[in-house]
Amino acid sequence: MLQLILGGARSGKSRLAEKLAAGTHLPVTYIATSQPLDGEMNQRVAQHRARRPSEWALVEEPLALAQALRENAATERCLLVDCLTLWLTNLLMLDDPERLIAEREALLDCISMLPGEVIFVSNETGMGVVPLGELTRRYVDEAGWLHQALAECSQRVVLTVAGLPLTLKGTAL
């Protein structure tokens, strides 16, 4: 089963995804896409680590997400990817449009063939005003297109607001 959990900053999306992963009763591999490059991001990463069960495996992959998914997916395993928008940011910051296109296509090509459970977490960025800067507009556009493509392939899509899940597609939680 493929699930997409969307929400704004501090909406509860990661906690919900972690709860869903634990509820599968499968071994979980947490695929982290962040690159903690400053003190505040280090603190966020530490908070995420502290609340995850110690038996969960961890893969840190900021760029080659499709490869990490293919290498870790298994019939009796749950992969939790947190988060797609950080992954997208990492690719945008490379200033290499071809790499972004290649990685996005690799992700979209592999997801339908992955065995087991896969849960993606991502920030919903398209509900506000149009950003002023070119890079920020591109980020919002790329995130929106990625979410649409993943939502189409997902069996369940959930929007999380104030810690409350709203099922947009699939069976309600």
C-alpha positions in Angstrom: 0.0 0.0 0.0 1.2 3.5 -0.9 0.2 6.4 1.3 0.8 10.1 1.0 0.5 12.2 4.2 0.3 15.9 3.5 0.2 18.9 5.9 1.7 22.2 6.8 4.6 22.8 9.1 3.8 21.4 12.6 0.5 20.0 11.4 1.1 16.5 12.9 1.8 14.8 9.6 5.1 13.1 10.7 3.5 11.9 13.9 0.5 10.5 12.0 2.9 8.8 9.5 4.9 7.3 12.4 1.7 6.0 14.0 0.6 4.4 10.7 4.0 2.8 10.2 3.9 1.4 13.7 0.3 0.1 13.1 1.5 -2.1 10.2 3.3 -4.3 12.7 6.0 -4.7 10.1 9.7 -3.9 10.5 10.0 -0.2 9.6 12.8 1.6 7.7 12.7 5.4 8.1 14.2 7.2 5.1 15.2 10.7 6.2 15.8 13.2 3.4 16.9 16.2 5.6 20.3 17.6 5.6 20.7 19.2 9.0 22.9 22.1 8.0 22.2 24.4 11.0 21.4 24.3 14.7 17.6 24.6 14.3 17.5 21.8 11.8 19.7 19.6 14.0 17.2 20.2 16.8 14.3 19.1 14.6 16.1 16.0 13.5 16.9 15.2 17.2 13.2 15.5 18.1 12.2 13.1 15.3 14.9 10.6 16.4 13.8 10.8 20.0 10.2 9.8 19.3 11.0 7.0 16.8 11.1 3.4 18.1 14.8 2.3 18.5 14.2 -0.9 16.5 13.4 1.1 13.3 16.1 1.1 10.7 17.3 4.5 9.5 18.5 5.4 6.0 19.6 9.0 5.4 19.3 9.9 1.7 18.9 13.5 0.7 19.0 13.0 -3.1 18.8 9.5 -4.6 15.4 8.6 -3.1 14.3 6.1 -5.7 17.5 4.2 -5.3 17.0 4.1 -1.5 13.4 2.9 -1.9 14.4 0.1 -4.3 17.2 -1.0 -2.0 15.1 -1.1 1.1 11.6 -2.1 0.0 10.4 -5.7 0.9 7.1 -7.4 1.0 7.1 -7.6 4.8 8.6 -4.1 5.4 7.2 -0.6 5.8 9.2 2.3 4.4 8.5 5.8 5.9 9.9 8.7 3.8 10.1 12.0 5.7 9.9 14.2 3.8 9.4 14.8 0.1 9.6 18.6 0.2 13.0 18.5 1.9 14.1 16.0 -0.8 12.8 18.4 -3.4 14.6 21.4 -1.8 17.8 19.4 -1.7 17.5 18.8 -5.5 16.5 22.4 -6.2 19.5 23.7 -4.3 21.8 21.7 -6.6 20.9 24.1 -9.4 20.9 21.2 -11.8 17.5 20.9 -13.4 18.5 17.7 -15.1 19.2 16.0 -11.8 15.9 17.1 -10.4 14.0 15.8 -13.5 15.9 12.5 -13.4 15.4 11.9 -9.7 11.7 12.8 -9.9 11.1 10.5 -12.9 13.1 7.7 -11.1 10.8 8.1 -8.1 7.6 8.1 -10.1 8.8 5.1 -12.2 9.6 2.9 -9.2 6.8 3.5 -6.7 4.2 1.3 -8.4 6.7 -1.6 -8.3 7.8 -1.3 -4.7 6.7 -4.3 -2.5 5.4 -3.8 1.0 4.0 -0.6 2.6 5.3 2.8 1.7 4.3 6.0 3.5 5.4 9.4 2.1 5.3 12.6 4.2 5.3 16.0 2.5 4.5 19.6 3.2 1.5 21.0 1.5 2.7 24.3 0.2 0.0 25.2 -2.4 -2.6 26.6 0.0 -1.2 30.1 0.4 -0.3 33.1 -1.7 1.9 32.9 -4.7 5.5 33.3 -3.5 7.4 36.4 -4.7 10.7 34.8 -5.7 11.4 32.7 -8.7 13.0 29.8 -6.7 10.2 29.8 -4.2 7.6 29.7 -7.0 9.4 26.9 -8.7 9.5 25.0 -5.3 5.8 25.4 -4.9 5.1 24.4 -8.5 7.4 21.3 -8.3 5.9 20.2 -5.0 2.4 20.6 -6.3 3.1 18.6 -9.5 4.9 15.9 -7.4 2.0 15.6 -4.9 -0.5 15.3 -7.8 1.5 12.5 -9.4 2.0 10.7 -6.1 -1.7 11.1 -5.1 -2.8 9.5 -8.3 -0.6 6.4 -7.6 -1.5 6.3 -3.8 -4.1 4.1 -2.3 -4.6 6.6 0.5 -3.9 10.4 0.7 -4.4 12.2 4.0 -4.2 15.9 4.7 -3.3 16.7 8.3 -4.3 20.0 9.9 -3.8 20.8 13.6 -3.0 17.1 14.3 -6.3 16.0 12.7 -6.3 13.7 9.6 -8.7 14.4 6.7 -8.7 11.5 4.3 -8.8 12.8 0.7 -8.5 9.4 -1.0 -8.9 5.8 0.1 -10.2 4.4 3.4 -10.6 6.8 6.3 -8.3 6.5 9.2 
